[in-house]
C-alpha cells in the first residue's frame, strides 16, 4: 500500500502542472518541472521533478541553476530516496547546500486517535482571520530563530485567496502563543499536507504537538481527504509514527543560493 501512495504522490503532487494560486507558475521544459513562486526565497521556488540519467544529470543541474539565477531567485531541489539516479552528491558538488534530511510519512485519515489532554490553561484554537496569523508566525520564529516574514506574507495571501485550502492552528497559554501548525489541501489530489508543527521548548512533552496533529487530521477527515502527508524531521518522525503515520521515502532538501545572497537568512 505504501508504494501505491508514493506513486500517487509522485504523479499528482511532484508532477503537478496546476499552480496552487495565481501568484505561482508551474512550467515544464522537456522532462523538468519547476515551480516559480512570488518571492526569491528557496521555499517559494523549487525543482519539482526531473527525469535525468547519468549522462545528462550534471548538465540539467547547471541549466536549472542558470534559470533560477536569471530570475534572481534561490531555489530548492528535493531528492527522494527512490529517485534514480540519486542526485544529492551531484547537487552538493554544484554548489547546493543540504538544508535538511526528512522522511515523507503518510496517514490514512480514517484512523482515530485517543483523546489528548492539554495542560491546564492551554487551549488550541483555529485561526479564523488573516490578522490571527501573526501569532502562528511568532511561534515559528521563537522556535527556529529565523525571520519568517516571507511565510507570514505567503499564509496571509493563501488565507485571503483560498481560505478553504488552509487551516492554521495556534495553541495559547493564556495570552501567549506557544505552538502552531497548519494544514493545506492539495487540490485535485487525495493528499493534505501538514506544515509548521512547532512548539516552544518549555511547552514540549505536554501533548501539544499531538493535539495539533489530531486537530488537523480530524479536519482532513471532515473534508473527505484520504491521506495526510508530512515531511518529518528527526524530532517529529517518532511521534508521527507512534500516531500511525507510515514512512514512504526519505528526502534531501537541497538549496541553491545566489552567490550574492550566500549565507543570508531565509
N, C-alpha and C positions, 0 to 999 in steps of 0.2 A: 504493500500500500504506500509506503514512504516514497518508493521510486516513482509511482504514478503521480503523487502530489508534486514531487520535484519536477517531473516532466511538464506538468501543467504550469508550474511556476515559471519554468524556462519559456514556454510557449506564450503564456498570457501576460507575464509581467516583464521579463527581461527582453522579449522580442516585441513588446507592445509598441505600436506606432501612433497611438492616440494620446496626445498630451493631457495631463490632469486638468489644466485650465489654460486660458489664453495667454498667460504670462510665460508659458513654456512652449518650446517647439521640439519635436522629435523628427530626426531625419535619418534616412537610410541611404548610405553610399556604398554600393556593392554589397558586401556581406558584413558591413559595420553599421550598427545602430547607436546613435548618440542622442543625449538629451541636453538641451541648452536652456538654462533657467534664467530668471530675471536679474540675478546678481552675478558677480565674478567669483563667488565662493565655490570651492570644490564640492560643497554639499548641495549646490544648485546646478552643477554641471557634471555629466558623467558619460562614460563609455558603457553603454548598456549591454551590448552584445557584439562579439567579433568572431567570425569563423576564419581562423588562420591555420597555417601549418608551419612546420619547422623552417620551411624555405622562405616564407614571406613575413613571418611574425615581426621581426625587427623593423622591417620597412613599414608595416602597418602601424606599429607603435610610433615611429617617427612622424608619420602622416598625421596621427591624432594629436601629437604634441604641437605640431606646426599649426594645425587647425585651431585648437583652443588658444594657443599663444596669439594667433592672428586676431582673435576676438578680444584678447586681453583678459581671458578667464583662466583660473585654475580649474582642475577637474579631477574626478575620482574614477578609478578603474577597479571594479571588484572582480577578483579572480576566485572562482569557486573550485572546490576540490575535484569536481567531476569534469572540469573543462580540460580539453585536450587540444593542443599542448598546454601544460600549466605554465602561466606567463609571469609569475611573481618575480623570479630571479631576473628575467629579461627586463621587466619594468624597473626594478631597482638599479640595474646597470645603466638604464636610460635616464636616470635622474629622479625617479619617483621615490617617495618615502612610504614606508609601511605605517599607516596611521593606526590600524588595529587588525587583530585577527578575531573573527567572530564565528559563531555557529548559527546557521539558519535552522530554526526549530519551528514546528507546526503543531497546532492543537485542533482537534475536532471540537467544534463549539457545542455539540450535543452533550459533551461531558459536563457534569455538575461538580461543584466544589463544596467542601464542608464550610460552614459559616466561619467568618473571620471576626474575631473580637478585637476592636481597636482600643487603644489605651484611653482611659478616662479623659475627656476634654478634647479628643481628637476626632475630627469629622471629615469625611471625604465628600466633596461637592463637585458637581459638573459645572463647567464654565458655560454660562448661557449667552454672554455678550463679549464681543472683541475686547472691550475695556478690561475684562477679567483676566486676560491672557498675561498681563504684566506679572501677576503673582506666580504663574507657572514658570515664566522665564527667570524670575528671581531665584526660584529653587534650582533651576538648571545652572545658573551662574554661580550660585553658592556651592553646588556640588563639584562642578567641573572647573571652576576658577578661570573661566573664559568669558569673553564678551559674546553674548548671544543676541545682539541687536538684530542681526540678519534673520534669526529664527523668529523673533517677535514679529518682524515685518511679514515673513512668509506665512506664519499661522494666522495673523490678522487678515491678510489678503484671502487666505483659504476660507476662513470663517465668514467673511463678508460675501464672497462669491459663491461658495458651495457649502453652506452650513450643514447640509445633510451628510456630507462626506467626512466630517471631522468632529470628534468628541474629545474634549480636554477635561481632565480631572485634576483637582488640586486638593491635597489634604491640609487641613488647618488645625493648628493647636492654638486655640483662642483666635487672636488676630494675626498669627504668624503662619505663613505658608511653609510647610515642611516637606512636602513631596508633590510630585507632578508627573503626569504621563498623558499620552494622547493616543487616539485610535483613528486611523484613516481607512476608509473603504477604498479598495482598488476596483473602480467601476468596470464592469464588463468581465470581472474575474470572480472566482469563488473565494477570494482572499481579502482579509482585512489585516492591516499591519499595526502592530503595537510599537510605539516610539516613546522616547523620553525615559519613563520608568526610573526616576531618580528620587532618592530620599536623603535628606540631610543626615550627616553622620550620627548625631546624637539621638536620632529617632529610628535608626536601623535596628533590626531584630525585634520589632514590635508588631509585625504583621501588616505594615502599611504597603509594602511592595505587593504582597499577595492580594491585599484588598483592591489595589489599582488594577491588577491583572483580572481579578474576578469581576469588577465593575465593567471593564471593557469587554470581557468575554460575554457577559450577560447582554450587553448592548448589541454585540455582533450576532448573538443568537436571536435576539428580538428582530433584527434586521434580516434574518434568514441568510446569513453569511456562513458558509460551511466551515471555513478554516481561518484561524489566526496564525500569522507568521511573525517571527521576531528574529532580529539579528542579535543574538545573545552573546555577551561577553563572559569573562571568567566569573564575575560576581553573580550575574543573574542566571546563568545557564543551570546551575544545580537546583536553584529554586524552581525554575520553569519546568525542569524535567521531573521534579517531585510533584508538580501540579499536573503532569500528564503530557507535556509537550514532547515531541519526538524529534530527534536530530535528523535533518535532511542532508546537509552538506556543510563543510567549513568554507569560510570565505576570507580572503585577504583584501583589506580595503587600502588600496594604494593611491596616493595623492601626488599629482604633479603640480608644483607651484612655479609660476613665472619667476624668472631669476630676480627680477626687481622686487618681488614680494617674498622671497625665500626667508623663512624664519618669522614672518608676520603671524600674528594670532588670527584665528578664524572664529 
